[in-house]
Amino acid sequence: MSEQRAAAGEGMRTSFGFRPVADGEKQGLVDTVFHRVAERYDLMNDLMSGGLHRLWKDGMVAWLNPPKRAGWKALDVAGGTGDIAFRIVEASNRAAHVTVLDINGSMLAVGQDRATRRHVAENVDFVEANAEELPFADNSFDAYTIAFGIRNVPRIDAALAEAYRVLKPGGRFLCLEFSEVEMPLLDRAYEAWSFNAIPRIGGIVAGDPDSYRYLVESIRKFPNQANFAAMIRAAGFDRVTWRNYSGGIAALHSGWKL
C-alpha cells in the first residue's frame, strides 16, 4: 500500500478517488460531493470513525495550544462546519480569532449556523475561497490548521505554499489527515471496514454511497506519513514531524515557518 500511496501522491491532481480525471476536473467533482454530504457530514464522521475523530481533533488543538490572549489569529482551511475553529476558540478561553475558509458554500452554511448556536460568532468568521489561492496578505496568521481536507485539494503543493505564505514568521502549520495504518492486523480490518461498510452507511444515513466511496478511495491515494512530511518540508517548513493516531489511521503533521 505504501508504494501505491507514494506513486499516487504525485497524481492526486488528476484522480478522483481511484478514477483518473482530466486536469482541472477534480475540484468540481469534489465540490459536488461536499454539497451532497454537508448536512450529514459530522454525523457521518462519527459513524465512519466510531467517534474517534473527536479525540483526534482534540489532540490537534491540544498540540496547537492556542494562547489565551487577544490578537492571536488562526486560519482553519477546509473547515466549513467549524469543528476545529470552535475547539481553538474554546481552548483559548475565547481570546483567539479563527477564520474558517472553505471552497464549499454548503459546508460553510452549516458552520455559520453552528457558530450562532454555540455563541462563538464573534470569534469566528467564514470565507468561501480556494486553498490553492488564499485571499489574504503575506504573514497574516499565527497558525494554519486543516483537518481531513488537504487530500481533497487538487494541487496539494500549491495549498502548502499558500499556507507558508500567509503564516507569520514563527507561525505553526498543523494538518490532520487519514494516513497509512502501520499495524498489519488493524490494516486489514480497517481496509475491510472502509471499502465495505462506509459506502453502505453513507447510502443509509446520507442517501449517497458514491460520495463516501470517493472519500474512502481518496484516503488510499493520499501520501503516507513520510512522503507527506517531505511535501511539507519542500514548501519551506522547518521542524516537520508527525504523530500517529489509532495505529496510523490518522496522522497529525506539524511544521513551523521559521
PEDARA-V734741 format. One record per backbone hydrogen bond with DSSP energy under -1.0 kcal/mol. NH is the residue of the N-H (numbers start at 1). CO is the residue of the C=O. E is the energy in kcal/mol with one decimal. If there is no record, write none. Layout:
nh=NH co=CO e=E
nh=NH co=CO e=E
This chain:
nh=5 co=1 e=-2.5
nh=6 co=2 e=-2.7
nh=7 co=3 e=-2.4
nh=8 co=4 e=-2.5
nh=9 co=5 e=-2.3
nh=11 co=8 e=-1.4
nh=14 co=11 e=-1.3
nh=15 co=12 e=-1.3
nh=16 co=19 e=-3.3
nh=19 co=16 e=-1.7
nh=21 co=14 e=-2.2
nh=25 co=22 e=-2.4
nh=29 co=25 e=-1.4
nh=30 co=26 e=-2.7
nh=31 co=27 e=-2.5
nh=32 co=28 e=-1.8
nh=33 co=29 e=-1.8
nh=34 co=30 e=-2.0
nh=35 co=31 e=-2.1
nh=36 co=32 e=-1.8
nh=37 co=33 e=-1.8
nh=38 co=34 e=-1.1
nh=41 co=38 e=-1.1
nh=44 co=40 e=-2.7
nh=45 co=41 e=-2.0
nh=46 co=42 e=-1.7
nh=47 co=43 e=-2.1
nh=48 co=44 e=-3.1
nh=49 co=45 e=-2.0
nh=50 co=46 e=-1.0
nh=51 co=46 e=-1.3
nh=52 co=49 e=-1.5
nh=54 co=51 e=-1.2
nh=56 co=52 e=-2.4
nh=57 co=53 e=-2.3
nh=58 co=54 e=-2.2
nh=59 co=55 e=-2.3
nh=60 co=56 e=-2.0
nh=61 co=57 e=-2.2
nh=62 co=58 e=-2.3
nh=63 co=59 e=-2.0
nh=64 co=60 e=-1.9
nh=65 co=61 e=-2.6
nh=69 co=67 e=-1.2
nh=72 co=69 e=-1.0
nh=74 co=97 e=-2.4
nh=75 co=143 e=-2.4
nh=76 co=99 e=-2.9
nh=77 co=145 e=-2.9
nh=78 co=101 e=-2.4
nh=79 co=101 e=-1.1
nh=82 co=79 e=-2.4
nh=86 co=82 e=-2.8
nh=87 co=83 e=-1.2
nh=88 co=84 e=-2.4
nh=89 co=85 e=-2.4
nh=90 co=86 e=-2.3
nh=91 co=87 e=-2.7
nh=92 co=88 e=-1.5
nh=93 co=90 e=-1.7
nh=94 co=89 e=-3.2
nh=97 co=72 e=-2.1
nh=98 co=123 e=-2.7
nh=99 co=74 e=-2.6
nh=100 co=125 e=-3.3
nh=101 co=76 e=-2.8
nh=102 co=127 e=-2.2
nh=108 co=104 e=-1.8
nh=109 co=105 e=-2.1
nh=110 co=106 e=-1.5
nh=111 co=107 e=-2.0
nh=112 co=108 e=-2.8
nh=113 co=109 e=-1.9
nh=114 co=110 e=-2.2
nh=115 co=111 e=-2.5
nh=116 co=112 e=-1.8
nh=117 co=113 e=-2.1
nh=118 co=114 e=-2.0
nh=120 co=115 e=-2.3
nh=123 co=120 e=-1.6
nh=125 co=98 e=-1.9
nh=127 co=100 e=-3.0
nh=129 co=102 e=-1.2
nh=133 co=130 e=-1.5
nh=136 co=134 e=-1.0
nh=139 co=165 e=-2.3
nh=140 co=166 e=-2.0
nh=141 co=166 e=-2.4
nh=142 co=73 e=-2.5
nh=143 co=73 e=-1.2
nh=144 co=172 e=-2.6
nh=145 co=75 e=-2.8
nh=146 co=174 e=-1.5
nh=148 co=176 e=-3.6
nh=152 co=149 e=-1.6
nh=153 co=150 e=-1.3
nh=159 co=155 e=-1.9
nh=160 co=156 e=-2.4
nh=161 co=157 e=-2.0
nh=162 co=158 e=-2.1
nh=163 co=159 e=-2.1
nh=164 co=160 e=-2.2
nh=165 co=161 e=-2.1
nh=166 co=162 e=-2.3
nh=167 co=163 e=-1.1
nh=168 co=141 e=-3.1
nh=170 co=257 e=-4.6
nh=171 co=168 e=-2.6
nh=172 co=142 e=-1.9
nh=173 co=255 e=-3.1
nh=174 co=144 e=-2.5
nh=175 co=253 e=-2.4
nh=176 co=146 e=-2.2
nh=177 co=251 e=-2.3
nh=179 co=249 e=-2.0
nh=182 co=247 e=-2.9
nh=187 co=183 e=-3.0
nh=188 co=184 e=-1.7
nh=189 co=185 e=-2.0
nh=190 co=186 e=-2.9
nh=191 co=187 e=-2.2
nh=192 co=188 e=-2.2
nh=193 co=189 e=-2.4
nh=194 co=190 e=-2.8
nh=195 co=191 e=-2.2
nh=196 co=192 e=-1.7
nh=197 co=193 e=-1.4
nh=198 co=193 e=-1.8
nh=201 co=197 e=-2.8
nh=202 co=198 e=-2.8
nh=203 co=199 e=-1.8
nh=204 co=200 e=-2.0
nh=205 co=201 e=-3.2
nh=206 co=202 e=-1.3
nh=208 co=202 e=-2.1
nh=212 co=208 e=-1.1
nh=213 co=209 e=-1.8
nh=214 co=210 e=-2.1
nh=215 co=211 e=-2.0
nh=216 co=212 e=-2.0
nh=217 co=213 e=-2.4
nh=218 co=214 e=-2.9
nh=219 co=215 e=-1.3
nh=220 co=216 e=-1.3
nh=221 co=217 e=-1.2
nh=228 co=224 e=-2.6
nh=229 co=225 e=-2.2
nh=230 co=226 e=-1.8
nh=231 co=227 e=-1.5
nh=232 co=228 e=-2.0
nh=233 co=229 e=-2.3
nh=234 co=230 e=-2.2
nh=235 co=231 e=-1.1
nh=236 co=233 e=-1.9
nh=237 co=232 e=-1.5
nh=238 co=256 e=-2.9
nh=241 co=254 e=-2.0
nh=243 co=252 e=-2.0
nh=245 co=250 e=-3.1
nh=248 co=245 e=-1.1
nh=249 co=246 e=-1.0
nh=250 co=245 e=-1.7
nh=251 co=177 e=-2.8
nh=252 co=243 e=-2.9
nh=253 co=175 e=-3.0
nh=254 co=241 e=-3.0
nh=255 co=173 e=-2.1
nh=256 co=238 e=-2.4
nh=257 co=171 e=-2.5
